[in-house]
Amino acid sequence: MIKKTTYALALILAALALGACGKKQEAQPTAQPAAAVQIPKVVPGEMVLIPAGEYTIGTNEPSPENKKEKTNAYPEHKVKLPAFWIGKYEVTGKEYLDFSLKTGYVPEGESEGKTWRTFFSTGKAYNPVTYITWKDADAFCKGMGMRLPTEDEWEAAARGPNGSRYPWGNDWDTSKTNTAEAGFHIPVDVGKFDQDVSPFGVHDMFGNVQEWTSNMYKPYKGNPNAGAQEYNAGYRVIRGLSSRYSGAKVLGLWVRTFSPPSYLADFGCRCAKDATPEEAAKAAPVK
């Protein structure tokens, strides 16, 4: 509207200059006021306070591939956690760029020529950062005065006080999360799937990208496969599913994957930090 108004005004002024119009000019149209600045719904770096309480971790469901086998998330159990903060969104490419420019941090996989920089562009500033190693994720969170979440914290923040299967509840819905079923097959801006939100208000915990946690990969107490060699291989735990992960319907937020800490793939992260006693007191404990 402003562009059209400016063009019309220019024609009127030109006509007056040429004396082509002897009649009284009609009132010039009034320029429309500029549209109000829209406050973005997504605020990278925003944190969510998770209250202290007892949370459901793991599952007793058998492996989807073999009903006679237990998964690495067996058995379902309860853990007591103090109050903590966790990133409302996955760390974005823009956040990681700002961190790198400010600190001069060099990604661990720089020599391989395939790090987060390879996949970053201004048009993807609010995509979650990917192709960071565990060390890269850890360095970012520490640089922000925080830390990586433990896998128990991650799962508690995702499943909520009732231990739901998906962030939004217990019924599968393809449209609510960025897994292969959604059809994108690439990460999208954080918060784009605005129903992939946990009961505490934490976004993108089921799909989009997988996320590093602070934990070494170890078996849960009571798991019948506790002697498996991968538990002693120095792997780190990764949580959540990626945009390329198919068959997500039969899975749940208890899924545990793992990787060598220096491995580069479409893994991202979100940060966490301890709550102060004053902050913890403001959050009603989970019963």
PEKANOR-V455235 format. One record per residue. SS is DSSP state (H for helix, E for strand, L for the rest). PHI is phi in degrees with one decimal (NA if undefined). PSI is psi in whole degrees, -180 to 180 (none if undefined). Layout:
BEGIN
ss=<SS	SS>
phi=<PHI	PHI>
psi=<PSI	PSI>
END
This chain:
BEGIN
ss=<L	H	H	H	H	H	H	H	H	H	H	H	H	H	H	H	H	H	L	L	L	L	L	L	L	L	L	L	L	L	L	L	L	L	L	L	L	L	L	L	L	L	L	L	L	L	E	E	E	E	L	L	E	E	E	E	E	L	L	L	L	E	L	L	L	L	L	L	L	E	L	L	L	L	L	L	E	E	E	E	E	L	L	E	E	E	E	L	L	L	L	E	H	H	H	H	H	H	H	H	H	H	H	L	L	L	L	L	L	H	H	H	L	L	L	H	H	H	H	L	L	H	H	H	L	L	E	E	L	L	L	L	L	H	H	H	H	H	H	H	H	H	H	L	L	L	E	E	L	L	H	H	H	H	H	H	H	H	H	L	L	L	L	L	L	E	L	L	E	L	L	L	L	H	H	H	L	L	L	H	H	H	L	L	L	L	L	L	E	L	L	L	L	L	L	L	E	L	L	L	L	L	E	L	L	L	L	L	L	E	E	E	E	E	E	E	L	L	L	L	L	L	L	L	L	L	L	L	H	H	H	H	L	L	E	E	E	E	E	L	L	L	L	L	L	L	L	H	H	H	L	L	L	L	L	E	E	E	E	E	L	L	L	L	L	L	E	E	L	L	E	E	E	E	L	L	H	H	H	H	H	H	L	L	L	E	L>
phi=<NA	-63.8	-64.0	-65.2	-63.1	-61.7	-64.4	-63.2	-63.2	-63.1	-64.1	-63.4	-63.2	-65.4	-63.7	-64.3	-64.5	-88.4	67.4	-79.0	-129.3	-90.1	-80.9	-63.1	-73.0	-72.2	-59.2	-68.2	-64.1	-83.1	-62.8	-74.9	-64.8	-62.0	-63.9	-62.2	-66.4	-83.9	-79.6	-61.9	-70.9	-96.6	-120.9	-53.8	92.4	-65.8	-117.8	-120.4	-87.0	-100.5	-71.0	-65.0	162.3	-103.1	-123.4	-83.4	-126.8	80.1	-153.3	-99.8	-66.8	-74.7	-62.7	-61.4	-83.5	-144.6	-63.5	-89.3	-106.2	-91.2	-83.9	-72.4	-96.3	-87.2	-95.4	-64.7	-155.0	-108.3	-130.6	-99.0	-124.2	-74.7	-62.9	-152.0	-104.0	-141.6	-59.0	-65.6	-129.3	-65.7	-61.8	-90.4	-60.8	-64.0	-62.2	-70.4	-62.6	-59.2	-61.5	-65.2	-67.7	-73.9	-104.2	75.5	-63.2	-104.7	-57.3	-59.7	-93.8	-56.9	-67.7	-83.7	71.7	-142.8	-120.7	-56.4	-62.3	-62.4	-106.4	-92.6	-152.4	-61.2	-73.3	-119.0	-58.0	-105.6	-70.7	-64.8	-64.4	-134.2	57.5	-115.4	-78.2	-59.9	-62.2	-63.3	-65.9	-61.7	-63.2	-62.7	-61.2	-65.3	-65.0	-91.8	76.4	-131.0	-155.7	-73.1	-72.6	-72.5	-69.0	-66.9	-62.5	-59.0	-67.6	-63.4	-65.9	-81.6	-87.4	77.9	-66.6	-100.6	63.6	-65.8	-72.0	-117.6	-56.8	-90.7	145.3	-113.1	-108.1	-68.7	-147.5	-56.1	-75.6	-94.0	-148.9	-92.6	-109.6	-57.0	-61.7	-74.6	93.0	-80.6	65.7	-141.8	-63.1	-122.7	-52.7	-60.0	82.0	-62.2	-85.7	-77.6	-110.3	-84.3	-132.6	-74.2	-57.4	-90.7	91.9	-95.9	-96.8	57.5	-93.0	-96.3	-118.3	90.2	-139.1	-79.9	-127.6	-67.7	-120.4	-79.8	-76.1	-73.7	-78.4	-135.1	-76.5	-73.8	-60.5	98.0	-75.5	-68.3	-105.5	-61.6	-89.1	-59.1	-64.8	-66.0	-72.6	-119.4	-100.7	78.8	-75.8	-109.1	-80.4	-119.3	-122.4	84.5	-116.3	-102.3	-68.8	-99.6	-82.6	-101.1	76.2	-66.0	-56.2	-86.3	-102.4	-156.6	-68.6	-83.1	-59.1	-116.3	-117.5	-151.5	-159.3	-58.2	-62.2	-95.0	-74.0	-107.4	-156.1	-83.1	-100.8	-124.8	-165.2	-139.3	-104.7	-142.7	-159.8	-69.7	-87.6	-72.3	-56.8	-66.9	-67.8	-61.0	-67.3	-80.9	-102.2	-65.5	-60.8	-76.1	-99.1>
psi=<-41	-39	-42	-41	-44	-41	-44	-41	-39	-40	-41	-45	-38	-41	-40	-40	-32	-6	24	-10	109	-13	161	129	144	156	135	143	143	132	140	145	148	145	145	142	128	127	121	143	-33	126	95	140	-11	144	156	134	121	123	157	151	-174	127	150	128	141	-172	155	1	145	172	135	-27	-31	106	-13	-7	149	147	173	-4	7	142	165	138	171	143	144	128	141	167	144	164	147	150	130	-30	162	150	131	165	-38	-41	-41	-35	-48	-42	-45	-41	-36	-38	-17	17	133	122	146	-35	19	-38	-21	-10	19	79	-171	-29	-32	-31	2	140	162	-30	-12	28	-31	11	151	142	139	175	46	141	175	-42	-40	-42	-45	-43	-40	-52	-43	-36	-25	6	25	-155	168	147	152	163	-30	-41	-44	-48	-38	-43	-30	-43	-24	-176	-21	3	44	158	-44	163	-35	-5	-151	2	128	141	111	-33	-9	-7	154	74	-178	-31	-25	-20	-1	-48	12	156	150	172	141	140	-4	-42	86	8	-4	69	130	167	-22	-4	22	131	154	43	-14	-49	-167	-79	156	152	135	145	176	-17	143	150	111	157	153	148	126	-1	129	-14	27	-18	4	139	-26	-18	-13	23	5	21	157	149	137	140	157	174	164	173	-13	-1	119	162	23	-25	-38	2	-173	177	-5	-6	130	122	171	161	154	139	-21	4	138	121	-168	59	139	-152	169	159	166	168	158	147	142	162	-37	-41	-42	-35	-22	-15	124	129	147	133	none>
END
